[in-house]
């Protein structure tokens, strides 16, 4: 075994030790790479009857992702709960202020805490990994204030390592592209509406249907311009469907449809 495999295996053992300190746990479960892996390990260490997977459904979360999370939890044989929240009733979220992520996480995880306590779960864990504090993520402050545990981060597991361990554990999400709430497609200060969020979600779903399998974001600028971010190796595919893409997105209200030549980059709207 080489040093990298030794390191990853050591971190996975450390994760297991962290999880053993809980009697039971409610897991904030989006169905993404990180939350699927931590849910799998929590169920493995604590037992399925001591786990509750909780997925949030709101205007900021595409319905397809909620459905996929339900399917994943069911496939893992775990109890699963979908919590519906109307997040756009909060002015800070609706107006997409710089602290939106903090406000949103505070509201979501406060609700999850109430539900967890009512069902006898003393610990709530999420899928924050060791790379996340290096990004601009105000929401991490909310998790800390609420006492949410992030065992992947505590074990020092990076995104790349979690993908490797997911594949080793034969999880279907090992190569799944990174996801983020739909609000990240909008510049800070631009009002979020259910209609605009739906436009973005539908545009991304259509681009996926063309065969884009890697990272993808449709950034929303003023309601008229859609800036498509994909990995550079998928530029050719996007251009091959140039006419179809223009027709589809223009029908949903975009006058200008562009490809960002720099390619996909997480947090590009934070600039």
ROMAR-444412 format. One record per residue: residue number from 1; residue in three letters; x, y, z of N, C-alpha, C in turn. Coordinates in steps of 0.02 Angstrom, whole numbers, always signed. Atoms other than C-alpha are relative to their C-alpha. Example, Ala and Ser with C-alpha at 12.3 -4.5 7.8 and 13.67 -1.06 7.14 Angstrom:
# ROMAR-444412
   resi   resn    neast   nnorth      nup   caeast   canorth     caup    ceast   cnorth      cup
      1    ALA      +45      -59       +0     +615      -225     +390      +45      +60       +0
      2    SER      -42      -59       -3     +684       -53     +357      -39      +55      +37
END
This chain:
# ROMAR-444412
   resi   resn    neast   nnorth      nup   caeast   canorth     caup    ceast   cnorth      cup
      1    UNK      +43      -60       +0       +0        +0       +0      +44      +62       +0
      2    UNK      -42      -59       +2      +74      +169      -48      -21      +50      +54
      3    UNK      +12      -48      -53      +79      +321      +65      -68      +32       -4
      4    UNK      +65      -32       +8      -78      +400       -9      -56      -45      +24
      5    UNK      +51      +47      -23     -180      +243      +22       +3       -9      +75
      6    UNK       -9       +3      -73     -107      +231     +197      -34      +59      +34
      7    UNK      +27      -62      -29     -158      +411     +230      -77       -1       -1
      8    UNK      +73       +1       +7     -336      +390     +165      -30      -52      +47
      9    UNK      +26      +52      -44     -361      +227     +260       +3      +23      +73
     10    UNK       -7      -26      -68     -297      +310     +419      -54      +51      +16
     11    UNK      +52      -50      -10     -418      +454     +397      -69      -32       +6
     12    UNK      +64      +33       -4     -563      +336     +368       -9      -33      +69
     13    UNK       +3      +28      -68     -522      +246     +531      -13      +54      +52
     14    UNK      +11      -56      -46     -515      +414     +618      -73      +22       -3
     15    UNK      +71      -16       +9     -687      +454     +546      -44      -49      +39
     16    UNK      +39      +51      -36     -754      +291     +616       +4      +10      +75
     17    UNK       -7      -13      -72     -684      +333     +788      -42      +60      +21
     18    UNK      +42      -59      -15     -770      +503     +783      -73      -21       +3
     19    UNK      +70      +21       +4     -935      +423     +733      -20      -43      +60
     20    UNK      +15      +44      -57     -923      +297     +875      -14      +39      +65
     21    UNK      +14      -40      -60     -933      +440    +1000      -73      +22       +3
     22    UNK      +71      -17       +1    -1115      +467     +949      -41      -63      +18
     23    UNK      +47      +56       -9    -1259      +358    +1010      -43       -9      -61
     24    UNK      +39       +1      +61    -1361      +403     +858      +12      +66      -35
     25    UNK      -12      -63      +37    -1364      +540     +726      -53      +11      -54
     26    UNK      +39      -22      +58    -1476      +636     +608      +50      +30      -49
     27    UNK      -48      -20      +50    -1382      +666     +446      -33      +46      -51
     28    UNK      +24      -46      +52    -1412      +819     +336      +22      -29      -67
     29    UNK      -15      +41      +58    -1423      +726     +172      -25      +31      -65
     30    UNK      +19      -30      +64    -1420      +811       +2       +2      -50      -58
     31    UNK       -9      +48      +54    -1375      +656      -98      +64      +12      -39
     32    UNK      -63      -14      +33    -1207      +730     -148      +55      -47      +24
     33    UNK      -56      +44      -15    -1036      +650     -135      +14       -4      +75
     34    UNK      -20       -2      -70     -996      +706      +42      -53      -28      +47
     35    UNK      +53      +21      -46    -1164      +681     +126      -17      -74       -9
     36    UNK      +13      +71      +11    -1188      +510      +45      +53      -43      +34
     37    UNK      -53      +38      -32    -1019      +450     +106       -6       +1      +76
     38    UNK       +4       -3      -73    -1042      +513     +284      -63      -36      +25
     39    UNK      +60      +38      -19    -1218      +440     +289      +15      -75       -1
     40    UNK      -18      +71       +6    -1151      +272     +231      +43      -22      +60
     41    UNK      -45      +19      -55    -1013      +272     +363      -36       +4      +67
     42    UNK      +37       -5      -62    -1129      +330     +501      -45      -60      +11
     43    UNK      +43      +59       -5    -1250      +189     +463      +41      -63      +13
     44    UNK      -45      +57       -9    -1105       +66     +454      +25       -4      +72
     45    UNK      -29       -1      -67    -1034      +119     +623      -54       -4      +54
     46    UNK      +50       -6      -52    -1192      +158     +721      -59      -48       -8
     47    UNK      +57      +42      +14    -1317       +41     +639      -57      +40      -31
     48    UNK      +52      -36      +38    -1460       +86     +523      -56      +27      +44
     49    UNK      +56      -22      -42    -1589       +99     +662      +17      +62      +41
     50    UNK      -22      -59      -39    -1486      +237     +744      +15      +60      -44
     51    UNK      -14      -53      +48    -1481      +348     +589      -65      +26      -29
     52    UNK      +55      -30      +37    -1604      +469     +511      +29      +47      -52
     53    UNK      -21      -44      +54    -1567      +547     +342      -53      +53      -11
     54    UNK      +47      -55       +7    -1647      +719     +322      +20      +43      -60
     55    UNK      -12      -40      +61    -1662      +810     +155      -46      +60       +0
     56    UNK      +40      -62       +2    -1720      +990     +136      -25      +11      -71
     57    UNK      +31      -19      +64    -1840     +1035       -4      -22      +73       +5
     58    UNK      +18      -71       +1    -1853     +1221      -43       +7      +26      -71
     59    UNK       -7      -30      +66    -1853     +1341     -189      +73       +0      -23
     60    UNK      -72       -2      +16    -1662     +1337     -181      +28      -68      -17
     61    UNK      -23      +67      +12    -1652     +1149     -205      -40      -32      -57
     62    UNK      +37      +30      +56    -1696     +1069     -373      -37      -63      +22
     63    UNK      +42      +58      -18    -1836      +941     -358      +35      -65      -18
     64    UNK      -34      +61      +23    -1731      +815     -455      +52      -23      +52
     65    UNK      -50      +18      -50    -1596      +821     -320      -33      -29      +63
     66    UNK      +37      +27      -57    -1724      +792     -182      -23      -71      -15
     67    UNK      +22      +67      +20    -1795      +644     -278      +58      -49       +0
     68    UNK      -59      +44       +2    -1620      +574     -303      +23      -18      +70
     69    UNK      -19      +14      -69    -1582      +590     -118      -46      -52      +31
     70    UNK      +48      +50      -24    -1741      +495      -77      +16      -69      -26
     71    UNK      -16      +64      +31    -1693      +358     -198      +63      -31      +30
     72    UNK      -62      +24      -30    -1517      +345     -126      -11      -26      +70
     73    UNK      +12      +22      -69    -1576      +335      +54      -40      -65       +1
     74    UNK      +40      +61       +3    -1705      +205       +8      +44      -60      -21
     75    UNK      -44      +52      +23    -1572      +105      -85      +48      -23      +54
     76    UNK      -45      +17      -56    -1463      +109      +72      -39      -31      +58
     77    UNK      +41      +30      -53    -1609       +45     +176       -5      +42      +62
     78    UNK       -1      -45      -58    -1610      +198     +288      -64      +41       +5
     79    UNK      +58      -45       -9    -1754      +299     +363      +17      +69      -27
     80    UNK      -14      -63      +34    -1771      +461     +267      -60      +47       +9
     81    UNK      +51      -51      -11    -1866      +622     +299      +14      +60      -45
     82    UNK       -6      -60      +40    -1897      +766     +178      -34      +57      +36
     83    UNK      +26      -59      -35    -1920      +936     +261       -9      +56      -50
     84    UNK      +14      -55      +46    -2003     +1074     +159       +4      +66      +36
     85    UNK       -7      -67      -29    -1952     +1253     +196      -10      +53      -55
     86    UNK       +8      -56      +45    -2004     +1417     +114      +53      +52      +18
     87    UNK      -56      -42      -19    -1836     +1503     +123       -4      +71      -27
     88    UNK       +5      -66      +30    -1882     +1651      +13      -42      +49      +41
     89    UNK      +36      -45      -45    -1990     +1721     +153      +48      +41      +43
     90    UNK      -50      -38      -38    -1828     +1778     +236      +30      +53      -45
     91    UNK      -26      -54      +43    -1776     +1949     +167      +73       -7      -18
     92    UNK      -71       +7      +14    -1591     +1911     +183      +14      -51      -54
     93    UNK       -8      +51      +52    -1609     +1756      +76      -29      +24      -65
     94    UNK      +33      -24      +61    -1731     +1832      -48      +41      +53      -36
     95    UNK      -40      -53      +30    -1618     +1983      -75      +72      -21      -14
     96    UNK      -66      +28      +16    -1465     +1871      -90      +57      +43      +26
     97    UNK      -52      -40      -31    -1361     +1972      +30      +64      -41       +7
     98    UNK      -63      +36       -4    -1178     +1927      +54       -3      -55      +53
     99    UNK       +4      +49      -55    -1221     +1835     +216      -57      -50      -11
    100    UNK      +56      +45      +14    -1360     +1737     +129      +13      -71      +22
    101    UNK      -15      +70      -17    -1273     +1570     +154       -3      -11      +75
    102    UNK       +4       +4      -73    -1255     +1604     +340      -72       -1      +24
    103    UNK      +70       -4      -19    -1437     +1653     +357      -37      -64      -18
    104    UNK      +34      +59      +25    -1495     +1505     +254      +19      -62      +41
    105    UNK      -21      +58      -39    -1390     +1376     +347      -28       +4      +72
    106    UNK      +26       -8      -68    -1446     +1448     +514      -74      -21       +3
    107    UNK      +71      +17       +1    -1628     +1431     +466      -10      -75      -12
    108    UNK       +8      +71      +16    -1610     +1257     +391      +19      -44      +59
    109    UNK      -24      +45      -52    -1508     +1181     +530      -35      +12      +67
    110    UNK      +42      -10      -59    -1613     +1262     +667      -62      -44       -4
    111    UNK      +59      +44      +11    -1762     +1171     +591      +19      -73       +9
    112    UNK      -22      +70       -7    -1664     +1009     +580      +12      -18      +73
    113    UNK      -11      +13      -71    -1615     +1026     +763      -66      -13      +36
    114    UNK      +65      +10      -31    -1797     +1043     +814      -28      -70      -16
    115    UNK      +25      +65      +22    -1844      +889     +713      +40      -57      +32
    116    UNK      -43      +52      -28    -1696      +788     +775      -15      -11      +74
    117    UNK      +14       +5      -72    -1730      +826     +959      -68      -34      +11
    118    UNK      +67      +30       -7    -1914      +781     +936       +0      -75      -12
    119    UNK       -4      +72      +17    -1861      +611     +867      +54      -36      +40
    120    UNK      -48      +33      -43    -1729      +576     +998      +71       -4      -26
    121    UNK      -69       -1      +26    -1572      +616     +898      +36      +60      +29
    122    UNK      -36      -53      -35    -1447      +715    +1000      +53      +34      -43
    123    UNK      -54      -26      +42    -1319      +742     +861      -25       +8      -72
    124    UNK      +12      -11      +72    -1339      +818     +688      +68       +5      -33
    125    UNK      -63       -3      +37    -1199      +788     +564      -13      +21      -72
    126    UNK       +6      -20      +69    -1168      +859     +392      +62      -22      -39
    127    UNK      -53      +25      +44    -1051      +828     +245      +56      +50      -13
    128    UNK      -55      -48       +9     -933      +977     +263      +67      -38       +1
    129    UNK      -64      +34       +3     -759      +918     +212      +58      +47      +15
    130    UNK      -58      -39      -21     -582      +977     +249      +19      +55      -50
    131    UNK      -14      -52      +49     -574     +1080      +88      -45      +61       +9
    132    UNK      +50      -52       -2     -728     +1184     +127      +21      +64      +37
    133    UNK      -20      -62      -33     -651     +1306     +253      +46      +44      -42
    134    UNK      -44      -39      +44     -531     +1361     +115      -39      +42      -50
    135    UNK      +43      -37      +46     -678     +1427      +13      -37      +54      +39
    136    UNK      +39      -54      -31     -789     +1578      +47      -68      -28      +19
    137    UNK      +61      +34      -21     -925     +1491     +148      -24      +27      +68
    138    UNK      +27      -28      -63    -1015     +1601     +277      -43      -49      +38
    139    UNK      +43      +48      -32    -1130     +1455     +312      +35      -43      +52
    140    UNK      -37      +40      -49     -992     +1365     +407       -4      +30      +70
    141    UNK       +6      -33      -65    -1007     +1495     +545      -66      -18      +34
    142    UNK      +65      +20      -27    -1191     +1451     +566       +2      -70      +29
    143    UNK       -6      +69      -24    -1149     +1266     +584      +36       -2      +67
    144    UNK      -39       -1      -62    -1021     +1305     +718      -42      +28      +57
    145    UNK      +41      -31      -52    -1142     +1417     +814      -54      -48      +26
    146    UNK      +54      +46      -18    -1275     +1281     +813      +26      -67      +28
    147    UNK      -28      +63      -25    -1156     +1142     +864       -8      -59      -46
    148    UNK       +5      +54      +49    -1176     +1042     +704      +68      -33       -7
    149    UNK      -63      +35       +7    -1043      +908     +689      +15      -14      -73
    150    UNK      -23      +13      +69     -942      +889     +529      +57      -51       +3
    151    UNK      -52      +50      -12     -849      +724     +552      +50       -9      -58
    152    UNK      -47       +5      +57     -773      +724     +376      +55      +53       +8
    153    UNK      -49      -53      -11     -689      +890     +413      +43      -15      +61
    154    UNK      -37      +17      -61     -640      +833     +588      +53      -53      -14
    155    UNK      -47      +53      +17     -555      +681     +511      +51      +22      -52
    156    UNK      -47      -27      +49     -464      +792     +386       -8      -26      -70
    157    UNK      +12      +29      +66     -544      +711     +234      -15      +54      -52
    158    UNK      +10      -47      +55     -532      +812      +73      -50      -29      -50
    159    UNK      +48      +22      +50     -653      +804      -73      +28      -58      -41
    160    UNK      -30      +53      +41     -533      +700     -177       +4      -66      +38
    161    UNK       -4      +61      -41     -508      +577      -34      -69      -30      +11
    162    UNK      +68      +25      -10     -696      +564       -5      -25      -35      -64
    163    UNK      +18      +33      +64     -721      +523     -190      +34      -69       -3
    164    UNK      -37      +64       +2     -587      +388     -178      -32      -51      +48
    165    UNK      +31      +46      -49     -666      +313      -21      -71      -20      -21
    166    UNK      +68      +16      +24     -840      +322      -99       +4      -56      -51
    167    UNK       -9      +52      +50     -779      +219     -246      +21      -66      +34
    168    UNK      -22      +60      -35     -692       +98     -127      -59      -33      +36
    169    UNK      +59      +26      -35     -856       +80      -31      -58      -15      -48
    170    UNK      +49      +16      +53     -949       +55     -197      -63      +42       +5
    171    UNK      +56      -47       -1    -1059      +208     -175      -10      +29      -70
    172    UNK      +14      -24      +68    -1145      +272     -334      +19      +73      -12
    173    UNK      -14      -71       +5    -1094      +451     -297      +74      +18       -6
    174    UNK      -72      -13       +1     -905      +431     -308      +23      +48      -53
    175    UNK      -19      -45      +55     -892      +520     -475      -53      +53      -15
    176    UNK      +54      -49      +11    -1045      +631     -455      +28      +71       +2
    177    UNK      -24      -69       -1    -1012      +815     -499      -22      +36      +64
    178    UNK      +17      -40      -59    -1011      +941     -357      -65      +39      -12
    179    UNK      +63      -36       +5    -1177     +1024     -322       -1      +57      +51
    180    UNK       +8      -56      -46    -1231     +1184     -235      -71      +26       -8
    181    UNK      +69      -25       +5    -1396     +1270     -198       -6      +50      -57
    182    UNK      +11      -41      +59    -1473     +1368     -340      +16      +74      +10
    183    UNK      -15      -70      -13    -1443     +1535     -254      +71      +19      -21
    184    UNK      -69      -14      +18    -1258     +1519     -297       +7      +18      -74
    185    UNK       -2      -19      +71    -1303     +1551     -480      -13      +74      -10
    186    UNK      +21      -70       +5    -1352     +1731     -441      +52      +45      +35
    187    UNK      -45      -48      -33    -1243     +1884     -401      -30      +23      +66
    188    UNK      +25      -28      -63    -1256     +1948     -223      -36      +65      -14
    189    UNK      +40      -61       +9    -1390     +2082     -214      -55       -7      -51
    190    UNK      +53      +11      +49    -1496     +2011     -355      -56      -40      +33
    191    UNK      +57      +31      -33    -1670     +1966     -294      -13      -70      -26
    192    UNK      +16      +68      +18    -1708     +1781     -292      -76       -8       -1
    193    UNK      +71      +16       +6    -1880     +1729     -354       -8      -73      -19
    194    UNK      +12      +70      +18    -1958     +1559     -375       +4      -11      -75
    195    UNK       -2       +6      +73    -1975     +1592     -562      +71       -1      -26
    196    UNK      -70       -3      +23    -1792     +1640     -585      +38      -64      +19
    197    UNK      -34      +62      -22    -1732     +1490     -484      -21      -59      -43
    198    UNK      +25      +54      +43    -1842     +1375     -588      +31       +5      -69
    199    UNK      -32       -9      +66    -1771     +1449     -749      +70      -29       -1
    200    UNK      -69      +26       -4    -1595     +1408     -693       -1      -76       +6
    201    UNK       +3      +72       -9    -1642     +1233     -635      -19      -36      -64
    202    UNK      +22      +31      +63    -1730     +1194     -799      +54       +5      -53
    203    UNK      -55       -8      +48    -1585     +1263     -901      +55      -52      +12
    204    UNK      -52      +48      -16    -1461     +1153     -809      -24      -71      -15
    205    UNK      +26      +67      +14    -1574     +1000     -824       +2      -13      -75
    206    UNK       -2      +10      +73    -1585     +1028    -1012      +71      -12      -24
    207    UNK      -69       +9      +21    -1397     +1045    -1030      +25      -70      +21
    208    UNK      -17      +68      -20    -1376      +884     -931      -27      -51      -50
    209    UNK      +31      +47      +47    -1495      +799    -1052      +38       -5      -66
    210    UNK      -40       +1      +61    -1376      +844    -1194      +62      -45       +7
    211    UNK      -57      +45      -11    -1242      +735    -1115      +56      +29      +42
    212    UNK      -52      -28      -44    -1144      +851    -1000       -1      -38      +66
    213    UNK       -4      +42      -60    -1086      +739     -858      +43      +30      +55
    214    UNK      -45      -29      -49     -957      +847     -771      -31      +58      +37
    215    UNK      +25      -58      -37     -971     +1009     -672      -40      +45      -46
    216    UNK      +44      -44      +39    -1107     +1128     -730      -33      +51      +45
    217    UNK      +40      -53      -31    -1179     +1295     -676      -26      +45      -56
    218    UNK      +26      -53      +43    -1293     +1415     -769       -8      +61      +44
    219    UNK       +1      -61      -40    -1256     +1585     -693      -49      +50      -29
    220    UNK      +56      -43      +19    -1398     +1710     -697      +20      +73      +11
    221    UNK      -21      -70       -4    -1359     +1892     -736      -57      +45      -24
    222    UNK      +50      -49      +17    -1501     +2017     -729      -61      -27      -36
    223    UNK      +59      +30      +31    -1629     +1896     -798       +5       -7      -75
    224    UNK       -5       +1      +72    -1568     +1919     -976      +59      -41      -26
    225    UNK      -61      +34      +22    -1396     +1838     -983      +11      -64      +40
    226    UNK      -17      +63      -31    -1358     +1655     -947      +73      -16      -16
    227    UNK      -72      +16      +10    -1172     +1615     -922      +10      -72      +20
    228    UNK       -7      +71      -11    -1139     +1430     -940      +72      -17      +20
    229    UNK      -65      +24      -23     -994     +1358     -840       +0      -76       -4
    230    UNK      -12      +72       +2     -937     +1182     -885      +75      -11       +0
    231    UNK      -71      +15       +6     -770     +1094     -881      +22       +9      -72
    232    UNK      -23      -15      +69     -665     +1144    -1034       -7      -58      -49
    233    UNK       +5      +58      +45     -669      +967    -1104      -71      -10      -26
    234    UNK      +69       +7      +24     -858      +986    -1124      -21      +59      -44
    235    UNK      +16      -56      +45     -850     +1148    -1226      -25      -24      -68
    236    UNK      +18      +24      +68     -859     +1050    -1389      -72      -26       -1
    237    UNK      +69      +26       -3    -1020      +964    -1334      -50      +58       +2
    238    UNK      +45      -58       -3    -1100     +1130    -1288       -6      +33      -68
    239    UNK       +1      -33      +65    -1051     +1206    -1455      -35      -43      -53
    240    UNK      +33      +44      +48    -1116     +1053    -1548      -76       +8       +3
    241    UNK      +72      -11       -9    -1289     +1092    -1478      -16      +75       +5
    242    UNK       +7      -73       -5    -1270     +1281    -1498      -70      +24      -18
    243    UNK      +66      -24      +23    -1432     +1308    -1596      -56      -23      +47
    244    UNK      +52      +26      -45    -1538     +1195    -1485       +1      +36      +68
    245    UNK       -8      -34      -64    -1468     +1276    -1328      -28      +71       -3
    246    UNK      +23      -69       +6    -1503     +1451    -1391      -77       +1       -2
    247    UNK      +73       +1       +5    -1683     +1407    -1437      -32      -15      +67
    248    UNK      +29      +20      -64    -1718     +1321    -1272       +5      +55      +52
    249    UNK       -9      -50      -52    -1644     +1454    -1159      -31      +67      -17
    250    UNK      +33      -63      +19    -1710     +1601    -1259      -75       -5      +12
    251    UNK      +71       +8      -13    -1885     +1529    -1243      -16       +9      +74
    252    UNK      +12       -9      -72    -1863     +1535    -1054      +15      +71      +23
    253    UNK       -7      -71      -17    -1824     +1721    -1061      +70      +29       -4
    254    UNK      -68      -26       +6    -1635     +1736    -1087      +11      +28      -70
    255    UNK      -17      -31      +64    -1581     +1857    -1224      +70      -18      -23
    256    UNK      -70      +15      +16    -1397     +1813    -1214      +20      -64      +36
    257    UNK      -23      +64      -27    -1326     +1638    -1189      +73       -6      -16
    258    UNK      -72       +0      +10    -1138     +1628    -1163      +33      -61      +33
    259    UNK      -42      +49      -33    -1003     +1502    -1120      +57      +37      +33
    260    UNK      -57      -31      -35     -877     +1556     -989      +64      -37      -22
    261    UNK      -60      +31      +27     -709     +1524    -1072      +49      -24      +53
    262    UNK      -43      +24      -54     -625     +1500     -904      -23      -67      +26
    263    UNK      +26      +64      -23     -735     +1349     -873      -30       +3      +69
    264    UNK      +31       +3      -66     -819     +1291     -715      +50      +18      +56
    265    UNK      -38      -13      -61     -755     +1361     -550      -49      +13      +56
    266    UNK      +44       -6      -58     -839     +1343     -383       +6      +71      +30
    267    UNK       +0      -66      -33     -890     +1509     -303      +15      +58      -45
    268    UNK      -18      -56      +44     -867     +1616     -458      -44      +61      +12
    269    UNK      +44      -57      -14    -1014     +1725     -404      +22      +38      +62
    270    UNK      -24      -36      -59     -919     +1774     -246      +46      +58      -18
    271    UNK      -47      -53      +21     -805     +1887     -347      -36      +67       -7
END
